[in-house]
Amino acid sequence: MTAVLLVALGYLVGSVPFGFLIARRRGGVDIRHVGSGNVGAANVLRSAGARAAGWTAAFDVAKGATAVLVAWAAGGSNPIAAAAGVAAVAGHVYPVWLRFQGGKGVATTFGVFVVLAPLAAISALVLFGVVVRVTRLVSMGSMAAAISLGPLVYVASSSVVLTRAAFISGCLVLFKHRQNLARAIAGTERRLGGPA
């Protein structure tokens, strides 16, 4: 029962739509009707500015980390903490408060694994930065990090449980980026520094 409660709590923590709340408070807009309609930091940047986007990213990372840390603090094992972390990512992607229309899970996934497997998370973040710098596509950096996360976690931890959690989280991120991938292939994906 404790495991179920901790996973449910992880989902609820992850589902808090900080991007939506911050954009509404700072920019007076409903982030769901601006730009991509996504409630993550990238879309907040377009609608409410860099400061709001920075706070959104920070809180989204904190959601993932909090889900894991609370599970550990409650006496949960690594598998339970990992499950709570994945639930937080799912909560961010499919938040009950916004009719299950959430963000893409990148920052929250980072928050989960910076606690569970910090070396792997930092390595994925570095890869994200390199790919974004080369392609000027945030979405490509996000997808590259998501694809690499499972192998990086396995190399860093040798834990099958954590690797499975990384694979599931990465798949959620990739699924939410499917339209970005289609636009990248078509050459219509928005690049950093390009026209809006």
C-alpha positions as CSV (number, residue, x, y, z in Angstrom):
1,M,0.0,0.0,0.0
2,T,2.9,2.4,0.8
3,A,4.4,1.8,-2.6
4,V,1.1,2.6,-4.3
5,L,0.7,5.8,-2.3
6,L,4.2,7.0,-3.0
7,V,3.8,6.4,-6.8
8,A,0.4,8.2,-6.6
9,L,2.1,11.1,-4.8
10,G,4.8,11.2,-7.4
11,Y,2.2,11.6,-10.1
12,L,0.4,14.4,-8.2
13,V,3.7,16.2,-7.6
14,G,4.7,15.8,-11.2
15,S,1.3,17.0,-12.4
16,V,1.5,20.5,-10.8
17,P,1.5,22.7,-13.9
18,F,4.1,25.3,-12.9
19,G,4.6,26.5,-16.5
20,F,0.8,27.2,-16.8
21,L,0.7,28.9,-13.4
22,I,3.9,31.0,-13.9
23,A,2.9,32.2,-17.4
24,R,-0.6,33.2,-16.2
25,R,0.9,35.1,-13.2
26,R,3.7,36.8,-15.0
27,G,2.4,37.2,-18.5
28,G,-1.4,37.0,-18.0
29,V,-1.7,34.4,-20.7
30,D,-3.0,30.9,-20.9
31,I,0.1,29.0,-22.1
32,R,-2.1,26.4,-23.7
33,H,-3.2,28.9,-26.3
34,V,0.2,30.4,-27.1
35,G,2.9,29.1,-29.4
36,S,3.1,25.3,-29.3
37,G,0.5,25.1,-26.6
38,N,3.0,23.2,-24.4
39,V,3.2,24.1,-20.7
40,G,7.0,23.6,-20.6
41,A,9.8,26.2,-20.2
42,A,10.4,26.6,-23.9
43,N,6.9,27.8,-24.6
44,V,6.8,29.9,-21.4
45,L,9.9,31.7,-22.8
46,R,7.9,32.8,-25.8
47,S,4.9,33.9,-23.9
48,A,6.2,35.3,-20.6
49,G,10.0,35.9,-21.0
50,A,13.3,34.3,-19.9
51,R,12.8,34.8,-16.2
52,A,9.5,33.0,-16.2
53,A,11.0,30.3,-18.3
54,G,13.9,29.9,-15.9
55,W,11.6,29.5,-13.0
56,T,9.4,27.0,-14.9
57,A,12.4,24.9,-15.7
58,A,13.7,25.0,-12.1
59,F,10.3,24.0,-10.7
60,D,9.9,21.2,-13.3
61,V,13.3,19.8,-12.4
62,A,12.4,20.1,-8.7
63,K,9.2,18.1,-9.2
64,G,11.1,15.1,-10.4
65,A,13.7,15.3,-7.7
66,T,11.1,15.7,-5.0
67,A,9.1,12.6,-6.1
68,V,12.2,10.5,-5.7
69,L,13.4,12.1,-2.4
70,V,10.0,11.8,-0.8
71,A,9.8,8.2,-1.7
72,W,13.3,7.6,-0.2
73,A,12.4,9.6,2.9
74,A,9.3,7.5,3.4
75,G,11.4,4.3,3.4
76,G,10.8,3.4,-0.2
77,S,13.4,1.2,-1.9
78,N,15.2,2.1,-5.1
79,P,12.5,0.4,-7.3
80,I,9.7,2.3,-5.5
81,A,11.7,5.6,-5.7
82,A,12.2,5.0,-9.4
83,A,8.5,4.2,-9.9
84,A,7.6,7.4,-8.1
85,G,10.0,9.3,-10.4
86,V,8.5,7.8,-13.5
87,A,5.1,8.7,-12.2
88,A,6.2,12.3,-11.7
89,V,7.3,12.4,-15.4
90,A,3.9,10.9,-16.4
91,G,2.2,13.5,-14.2
92,H,4.0,16.3,-16.0
93,V,3.2,14.9,-19.4
94,Y,-0.4,14.1,-18.5
95,P,-1.5,16.3,-15.6
96,V,-4.9,15.7,-14.2
97,W,-5.4,19.4,-13.5
98,L,-5.1,20.4,-17.2
99,R,-7.2,17.6,-18.7
100,F,-4.0,15.5,-19.2
101,Q,-2.5,18.1,-21.6
102,G,0.9,18.8,-20.2
103,G,4.6,19.4,-21.1
104,K,7.1,17.1,-22.7
105,G,8.8,15.8,-19.6
106,V,12.4,16.8,-20.3
107,A,13.2,18.9,-17.2
108,T,11.2,16.6,-14.9
109,T,13.0,13.6,-16.2
110,F,16.3,15.3,-15.5
111,G,15.1,16.1,-12.0
112,V,14.3,12.4,-11.4
113,F,17.7,11.1,-12.6
114,V,19.9,13.8,-11.2
115,V,18.9,12.2,-7.9
116,L,18.7,8.5,-9.0
117,A,21.8,8.5,-11.3
118,P,23.4,11.9,-11.3
119,L,26.4,11.1,-13.5
120,A,24.0,9.7,-16.2
121,A,21.8,12.8,-15.9
122,I,24.6,15.2,-16.2
123,S,26.0,13.3,-19.2
124,A,22.6,13.5,-20.9
125,L,22.4,17.2,-20.2
126,V,25.8,17.7,-21.8
127,L,24.7,15.8,-24.8
128,F,21.6,17.9,-24.9
129,G,23.7,21.1,-24.9
130,V,26.0,19.8,-27.7
131,V,23.2,18.8,-30.0
132,V,21.3,22.1,-29.4
133,R,24.5,24.0,-30.2
134,V,25.1,22.1,-33.4
135,T,21.6,21.9,-34.7
136,R,20.0,25.0,-33.0
137,L,17.0,22.7,-32.3
138,V,16.0,22.3,-28.7
139,S,13.7,19.4,-29.6
140,M,16.6,17.5,-31.2
141,G,18.7,18.0,-28.1
142,S,15.8,16.8,-26.0
143,M,15.3,13.7,-28.1
144,A,19.0,12.9,-28.1
145,A,19.1,13.1,-24.4
146,A,16.0,10.9,-24.0
147,I,17.5,8.3,-26.3
148,S,20.8,8.3,-24.5
149,L,19.4,8.2,-21.0
150,G,18.8,4.5,-20.7
151,P,22.3,3.4,-21.8
152,L,23.9,6.1,-19.7
153,V,22.0,5.1,-16.6
154,Y,23.0,1.5,-17.1
155,V,26.7,2.3,-17.6
156,A,26.6,4.6,-14.6
157,S,24.6,2.4,-12.2
158,S,24.5,-1.2,-13.6
159,S,20.9,-1.2,-12.2
160,V,18.3,-2.9,-14.3
161,V,15.5,-1.2,-12.3
162,L,16.9,2.3,-12.9
163,T,17.6,1.6,-16.5
164,R,14.0,0.5,-17.1
165,A,12.8,3.6,-15.4
166,A,15.1,5.7,-17.6
167,F,13.9,3.8,-20.7
168,I,10.2,4.5,-19.8
169,S,10.8,8.1,-19.1
170,G,12.8,8.5,-22.3
171,C,10.0,6.9,-24.3
172,L,7.5,9.4,-22.8
173,V,9.7,12.3,-23.8
174,L,10.2,10.9,-27.3
175,F,6.5,10.3,-27.7
176,K,5.7,13.9,-26.8
177,H,8.3,15.1,-29.4
178,R,6.9,13.1,-32.3
179,Q,5.5,16.3,-34.0
180,N,8.8,18.1,-33.5
181,L,10.6,15.2,-35.2
182,A,8.2,15.4,-38.1
183,R,8.8,19.1,-38.4
184,A,12.6,18.6,-38.1
185,I,12.5,16.1,-41.0
186,A,10.4,18.5,-43.0
187,G,12.7,21.3,-42.3
188,T,10.1,23.5,-40.6
189,E,11.1,23.1,-36.9
190,R,11.8,26.4,-35.2
191,R,15.5,26.9,-34.6
192,L,17.1,29.0,-31.8
193,G,17.6,32.5,-33.0
194,G,15.3,31.9,-36.0
195,P,12.1,33.7,-36.9
196,A,9.1,33.0,-34.6
